[in-house]
Amino acid sequence: MRGYVWLDKPVKELNSPSSSLLPILKLSSDTSKLPYTHKHGSRSALRLSRIVSETLRLHPTNVRWFVMGDDDTVFLPDNLVTVLSRYDHRQPYYIGSHSESHLQNIYFSYGMAYGGGGFAISRPLAESIAKMQDRCLRRYPSLYGSDDRIHACMAELGVPLTRHPGFHQYDVYGSLLGLLAAHPVAPLVSLHHLDIVDPIFPSVRSHPAAVRRLFDGPVKLDSAAVMQQSICYERSKRWTVSVSWGFVVQIVRGVVSPREMETPLRTFVNWYRRADYTGYSFNTRPLVRNPCQKPFIYYLSSSRYDRSRRVTVTTYDRHRQDHPPCPWPDPGPSRLVDRIVVTKKPDPSLWDRAPRRNCCRVTPVRNGKHGEKVMNVDVGVCRDGEISEI
């Protein structure tokens, strides 16, 4: 895997010795002769739309796929490779995903791979688009961005979008908790707009530090499993437990069905800053239907590999937040659980099998070394006949 950063003008790092620490920097070619007429957009869309073609003209060897993202796109490289390896790179493929915002998809297209979420183009398709792209771009001066121009050229080539749910545009504001805690049963490939949404770990002071916590721990330990949801129950207390591995654990009073738990909570608003449940291109559910069932949230605080047991150990600490009054006699997880420890064997071949959520098993709460109340959860491949039920 190799990469380039394409710039619109020279920077001092372009030829400096320190540039060896950076991806290869390249200058985009002149696009002044190509028309652009959108009143609210930027001509940079023309330059960006030609990056795949310009990269191809560098004649890179042994390249099967060209992957493009924005300057605020975060890729999980191992998961990206896993996804692309499922497709025949000798065929013309255009792989990515649309926006989470229904209105964005109406304004642009449900058939377009959004650039912020990133997309992949197979080499044969890159070669085809390079031959006709400038002619194509002249036919669409009124389009807004680079990704819809690429989509227009794909339409002329007759190549549809192959949608993969692991590419994420994240055209939302607020917290990604609801989306990431109920991630589809598919590898997490990309994240976007992390500078616009809340830090993924609220206790971390900065957005970059939150991303580093994810990458320095879970992504290194078991990239395939990051954000994968498991649902189980604490039988004695009749609690519902949802583990989004490497990110968060939720405990909900009462028995909530897996069908509901795998539906994202609306912890966010759409791209137009409206709390409108009809504004998304997927199902969502309200944060609270019953005041007693607002989730208790435990965010990742540390992660490590236990060599003696050959398991990953991820620790999640309670996120302190207000909860509405609840008349139920159950004192609730906030009084009974301070920390959750999840053990899981690394499973690099997870996506070699048919898609299926892992199962989880809860053990009774015990006291930790410093008197804290600790719940232990084991996550792994479902055993024969094992399902999420109480």
C-alpha positions in Angstrom: 0.0 0.0 0.0 1.3 3.4 -0.9 -0.2 6.9 -1.0 0.0 10.4 -2.4 -1.2 13.7 -1.2 -2.3 15.9 -4.1 -1.9 19.7 -3.6 -3.2 22.7 -5.5 -0.1 24.7 -5.0 3.5 24.2 -3.8 4.4 24.0 -0.1 7.8 24.3 1.5 7.7 20.6 2.5 7.4 19.5 -1.2 11.2 19.1 -1.7 12.5 19.4 1.9 14.4 16.6 3.7 11.6 16.4 6.3 9.2 15.4 3.5 10.5 11.8 3.9 8.3 11.6 7.0 5.2 12.5 4.9 3.3 10.7 2.2 4.5 11.6 -1.3 3.4 15.1 -2.2 2.2 15.8 -5.7 1.0 18.9 -7.5 -2.3 18.7 -9.4 -2.1 19.8 -13.0 -3.8 22.9 -14.4 -7.6 22.7 -14.8 -8.3 26.3 -15.8 -9.5 25.3 -19.3 -12.2 23.1 -17.8 -15.6 24.8 -17.2 -17.1 25.2 -13.7 -20.4 27.1 -13.3 -21.8 26.1 -9.9 -22.5 29.3 -8.0 -21.8 27.9 -4.5 -19.0 25.5 -5.2 -15.3 25.7 -5.8 -13.2 25.0 -8.9 -11.1 22.7 -6.8 -13.7 20.1 -7.5 -12.2 19.8 -11.0 -8.7 19.2 -9.6 -9.9 16.7 -7.1 -12.0 14.7 -9.6 -8.9 14.1 -11.7 -6.7 12.8 -8.9 -7.2 9.1 -9.7 -6.4 9.7 -13.4 -3.3 11.7 -12.5 -2.2 9.0 -10.1 -2.6 6.4 -12.9 -0.4 8.5 -15.1 2.4 8.2 -12.7 2.5 4.5 -13.9 2.6 2.9 -10.4 3.5 -0.8 -10.6 1.7 -3.7 -9.0 -1.4 -1.6 -8.2 -4.8 -3.2 -8.2 -6.9 -0.5 -6.7 -6.9 3.3 -6.5 -8.5 4.6 -3.2 -9.4 8.2 -2.7 -10.5 10.1 0.4 -10.7 13.7 1.6 -8.1 15.4 3.8 -10.3 14.5 6.8 -11.0 10.9 5.9 -9.6 8.2 8.2 -9.1 4.8 6.8 -8.5 1.5 8.6 -6.0 0.0 6.2 -6.2 -3.7 7.1 -10.0 -3.6 6.8 -9.8 -1.7 3.5 -7.6 -4.5 2.1 -9.9 -7.1 3.5 -12.9 -5.6 1.7 -11.1 -5.0 -1.6 -9.8 -8.6 -1.6 -13.3 -9.8 -2.0 -13.6 -8.3 -5.4 -12.0 -9.2 -8.7 -9.6 -6.3 -9.3 -9.4 -7.2 -13.0 -13.0 -6.1 -13.4 -14.3 -2.5 -13.4 -15.4 -1.8 -9.9 -16.5 1.5 -8.2 -16.9 0.8 -4.5 -18.0 3.1 -1.7 -21.2 4.3 -0.1 -23.7 7.1 -0.1 -24.5 9.7 2.6 -26.3 9.1 5.9 -28.4 12.2 5.0 -31.5 11.4 3.0 -31.6 15.0 1.6 -27.9 14.9 0.6 -28.6 11.8 -1.4 -31.6 13.4 -3.0 -29.6 16.5 -3.9 -26.7 14.4 -5.2 -27.4 10.7 -5.7 -28.0 7.5 -3.9 -25.8 5.9 -6.6 -22.8 8.1 -5.9 -19.8 7.2 -3.7 -19.3 10.1 -1.4 -15.7 11.3 -1.4 -15.5 11.9 2.4 -16.3 8.3 3.1 -13.7 7.4 0.5 -14.1 5.1 -2.5 -12.1 2.5 -4.4 -11.7 2.2 -8.2 -10.2 -0.9 -9.8 -7.2 -0.4 -12.1 -9.1 -1.3 -15.3 -11.8 1.2 -14.4 -9.2 3.8 -13.6 -7.6 3.3 -17.0 -11.0 3.6 -18.7 -11.9 6.8 -16.9 -8.5 8.4 -17.5 -9.1 8.1 -21.3 -12.4 10.0 -21.2 -12.4 12.1 -18.1 -11.6 15.5 -19.4 -14.2 15.1 -22.1 -16.7 14.0 -19.5 -15.9 16.9 -17.2 -16.6 19.4 -19.9 -20.2 18.0 -20.1 -21.0 18.7 -16.4 -19.8 22.2 -15.5 -22.8 22.8 -13.3 -22.2 20.0 -10.8 -21.0 20.9 -7.3 -18.2 18.6 -6.2 -15.6 16.2 -7.3 -17.5 13.0 -6.2 -20.6 13.8 -8.3 -18.4 14.5 -11.3 -16.7 11.1 -10.9 -20.2 9.6 -10.5 -21.3 11.3 -13.8 -18.3 9.8 -15.6 -19.1 6.4 -14.1 -22.6 6.7 -15.5 -21.2 7.4 -18.9 -19.0 4.3 -18.6 -22.0 2.3 -17.4 -20.4 1.2 -14.1 -22.7 1.4 -11.1 -21.7 1.9 -7.5 -21.0 -1.3 -5.6 -22.1 -0.2 -2.1 -20.2 -1.3 1.0 -21.6 -0.3 4.4 -18.1 0.1 5.9 -17.4 3.4 4.1 -18.8 6.2 6.2 -19.5 9.8 5.0 -21.0 10.8 8.3 -23.0 13.8 7.2 -24.2 14.4 10.7 -23.6 16.6 13.7 -23.4 15.6 17.4 -22.2 12.3 18.8 -21.4 9.2 16.6 -22.3 7.0 19.6 -25.5 5.8 18.1 -24.0 5.0 14.7 -20.8 3.4 15.9 -22.4 1.4 18.7 -24.7 -0.2 16.2 -22.3 -0.6 13.3 -23.4 -2.9 10.4 -22.1 -6.4 10.5 -19.3 -5.5 8.1 -15.7 -4.2 8.4 -15.3 -0.6 9.5 -13.4 0.9 6.5 -13.5 4.6 7.0 -14.6 7.5 9.2 -15.2 11.1 8.1 -16.0 14.5 9.6 -14.3 13.6 12.9 -13.4 17.3 13.3 -17.1 18.3 13.1 -18.8 15.7 15.3 -18.1 15.3 19.0 -14.8 13.4 19.9 -15.6 9.7 19.8 -14.3 9.3 23.4 -15.8 12.2 25.4 -13.2 12.0 28.2 -10.4 12.8 25.7 -9.7 16.4 25.3 -9.0 16.6 21.5 -10.4 14.9 18.4 -6.9 13.6 17.3 -6.3 12.1 20.8 -9.6 10.3 20.6 -8.7 8.8 17.2 -5.2 7.8 18.5 -6.9 5.9 21.4 -8.8 3.9 18.9 -5.9 3.2 16.6 -3.2 2.7 19.2 -5.3 0.1 20.9 -8.2 -1.8 19.2 -7.2 -1.2 15.6 -3.7 -2.6 16.3 -5.0 -5.5 18.4 -7.8 -6.7 16.2 -8.7 -4.4 13.3 -11.4 -6.8 11.9 -13.4 -6.6 15.1 -13.4 -2.8 15.7 -16.9 -1.5 16.3 -18.5 -4.9 15.9 -21.6 -5.3 18.1 -22.5 -8.2 20.3 -25.7 -8.3 22.3 -26.4 -10.4 25.4 -28.2 -10.2 28.8 -27.3 -10.1 32.5 -29.9 -12.7 33.5 -30.0 -12.1 37.3 -30.7 -8.4 36.9 -32.5 -8.6 33.5 -30.2 -6.1 31.9 -29.4 -5.8 28.2 -25.7 -5.5 27.4 -24.4 -4.3 24.0 -20.7 -4.4 23.3 -19.3 -2.4 20.4 -15.8 -3.9 20.6 -13.0 -1.4 21.0 -15.4 1.5 21.5 -18.3 1.3 24.0 -20.4 -1.0 26.1 -24.1 -0.1 26.8 -26.2 -1.4 29.6 -30.0 -1.0 29.5 -32.4 -1.9 32.3 -34.8 -4.5 31.1 -34.8 -6.9 28.2 -34.4 -5.0 24.9 -34.6 -7.2 21.7 -31.5 -7.5 19.5 -33.7 -6.1 16.6 -34.0 -2.9 18.5 -30.4 -2.8 19.9 -29.0 -3.1 16.4 -30.9 0.0 15.3 -28.8 3.2 15.9 -29.8 5.6 18.6 -30.4 9.2 17.5 -27.4 10.7 19.3 -26.9 13.0 16.3 -28.8 15.4 14.0 -28.7 15.4 10.3 -26.5 17.5 8.0 -29.0 20.4 8.1 -29.0 20.3 11.9 -32.5 19.0 12.3 -33.6 16.4 14.7 -35.8 14.8 12.1 -35.9 11.0 12.1 -37.1 11.0 8.5 -33.9 12.7 7.4 -31.7 9.6 7.4 -31.2 6.9 4.8 -31.5 4.1 7.5 -33.6 3.2 10.5 -33.0 5.0 13.8 -34.6 5.0 17.2 -35.0 7.7 19.9 -32.5 7.9 22.7 -35.2 7.3 25.3 -38.6 5.7 25.0 -38.9 4.8 28.7 -37.0 7.0 31.2 -35.9 3.8 32.9 -34.2 2.6 29.8 -31.8 5.3 28.9 -28.6 3.4 28.2 -25.7 3.5 30.7 -22.6 4.2 28.7 -19.1 2.8 29.3 -16.4 4.1 27.0 -13.1 2.4 26.2 -10.4 3.5 28.6 -7.6 0.9 27.9 -6.7 -2.1 25.8 -4.0 -4.7 25.8 -3.1 -8.2 24.6 -2.8 -10.9 27.3 -0.2 -13.3 25.9 -0.7 -16.0 28.6 -4.4 -16.4 27.7 -4.0 -15.2 24.1 -6.9 -12.8 24.4 -7.4 -9.1 24.0 -8.5 -7.3 27.2 -10.4 -4.1 26.7 -11.6 -2.0 29.6 -14.5 0.4 29.6 -15.2 3.0 32.3 -18.6 4.5 33.1 -19.4 7.8 31.4 -21.0 9.9 34.1 -24.2 11.6 32.9 -27.6 12.5 34.2 -30.4 10.0 33.9 -34.1 10.8 34.2 -35.9 9.6 37.4 -36.9 5.9 37.2 -39.6 4.4 39.4 -38.3 0.8 38.9 -36.8 -0.8 42.1 -33.7 -1.8 40.2 -30.9 0.6 41.5 -29.4 0.6 38.0 -26.0 -0.1 36.5 -24.6 3.3 37.7 -24.6 2.0 41.3 -23.7 -1.5 40.6 -21.1 -1.4 37.8 -18.1 1.0 37.6 -16.1 -0.7 35.0 -16.5 -3.4 32.3 -13.7 -5.7 31.2 -14.2 -7.5 27.9 -12.0 -10.4 26.8 -11.9 -11.6 23.2 -9.6 -13.7 21.1 -8.3 -11.9 18.0 -10.1 -13.1 14.9 -8.3 -12.0 11.8 -10.4 -14.4 9.7 -13.7 -12.9 10.9 -14.7 -11.8 7.5 -13.7 -15.0 5.8 -17.0 -16.4 7.1 -20.6 -15.4 6.4 -21.5 -12.2 8.2 -22.7 -12.8 11.7 -22.5 -10.9 15.0 -20.3 -12.3 17.6 -22.0 -13.5 20.8 -21.2 -12.3 24.3 -21.5 -13.8 27.8 -21.8 -11.8 31.0 -20.4 -13.0 34.3 -21.6 -11.7 37.7 -20.2 -8.3 38.9 -17.3 -8.6 41.3 -15.1 -6.2 43.3 -11.9 -5.0 41.6 -8.5 -4.4 43.1 -9.4 -0.9 44.3 -13.0 -1.7 45.4 -14.6 -0.8 42.1 -17.4 -2.9 40.8 -16.4 -4.8 37.7 -18.5 -6.7 35.2 -16.7 -9.2 32.9 -17.9 -10.0 29.4 -16.5 -12.6 27.1 -17.0 -11.9 23.4 -16.4 -14.5 20.7 -17.7 -16.7 17.8 -21.2 -17.9 18.7 -21.3 -21.5 19.9 -23.5 -24.1 18.3 -27.1 -23.1 19.1 -26.1 -19.9 20.9 -28.4 -16.9 20.3 -29.1 -13.6 21.9 -31.9 -14.4 24.3 -32.6 -14.4 28.0 
